Amino acid sequence: MARSRITPEREAELYEAVLDLLRTAGYEGLTMDAVAARTRSSKATLYRQWGSKPELVARALRHNKPVSIAEIDTGSLRGDFHAMVDRMDDCQMEKDSALMRGLAHAIHENPDLHQALRDLLIDPEMTGLDTLVQRAVDRGELPADNPALKYVPHMLVGAFIARPLIEDRSVDRDFISSYLDAVVLPALGI
Amino acid sequence: MARSRITPEREAELYEAVLDLLRTAGYEGLTMDAVAARTRSSKATLYRQWGSKPELVARALRHNKPVSIAEIDTGSLRGDFHAMVDRMDDCQMEKDSALMRGLAHAIHENPDLHQALRDLLIDPEMTGLDTLVQRAVDRGELPADNPALKYVPHMLVGAFIARPLIEDRSVDRDFISSYLDAVVLPALGI
């Protein structure tokens, strides 16, 4: 990959255009032609820099989340989880949840997209979450054999997707914060 | 509604055809013409009996779940939850989760479908779940002010949707059973 050929500003501008198109047209409706037109690039450049549409989409989504969860280290799992929420933005979460809804379907239809998202987005976030939880185990905050440990990602991802279906409302910081205190931490025995 | 004009067998056959078409063509691709052709009915009959495509789809999904959760009453919340899982079927759950994935997107695009699903499927299931939990509160199994009470639906629905995204596997009875014991019951303090 020769991504160094374009400036970081130009790269950010391009990713923003990809996310805008994803929100409005969906994954199927997003064409490399539209990205090229919108960003005044040539399709050849897009393919040379990103290889494929799934990788371009996965990198654009990854660009949205520049800070790794593993960098959070407040000294307690409760503190780490709430610091994670504090970094979120209500408006951004609403946009993210619209994107996720559209992508959940596209992922199933496009194995290449699923693989690219897994490599660039899902696995790194899961690893970051594991790091927070492992640190808590190492500090003695919770036992290594707590059966809820392996379900931390399910609890968090599930909350994001379930709320719009159940309550007709997208998630916001207040909801995630309350869910952490009522469900995630008690399930872990904290 | 004059649903009594057709036999229960015929009604079941029709709903099964609607669910098959939903799985293969998706909500957008499911047309009343296709349902009519597949079931050798006239479109006029379909509209007379069900009023609209969203209602037909919601009734077909509801037909899949003939037993109300509220009828489960084993004497303990742990028993009730596990009885709920025992009634499920691994193969059925895999089919349901394919349906839900397709519908999550369609719901967002079609407010009429969302309303019909809410009236016929989501609200009754939520009410059934509330009944189980309220009985446990009445028995003194858990305090009425437990902050996790209001998140029981989020925990359960979330587990169903999150597993395929995180683990690339649809849910089965073993997973839900383990999730109940590791997450849902401990979060409730049981």
Interface residues (C-beta under 8 A of the other chain):
Chain A: A98 R101 G102 A104 H105 I107 H108 H114 I122 M126 P147 A148 K150 Y151 P153 H154 M155 V157 G158 A159 I161 A162 R163 L165 I166 S178 Y179 D181 A182 V183 V184 P186 A187 G189
Chain B: A98 R101 G102 A104 H105 I107 H108 I122 M126 P147 A148 K150 Y151 P153 H154 M155 V157 G158 A159 I161 A162 R163 L165 I166 D168 S178 Y179 D181 A182 V183 V184 P186 A187 G189
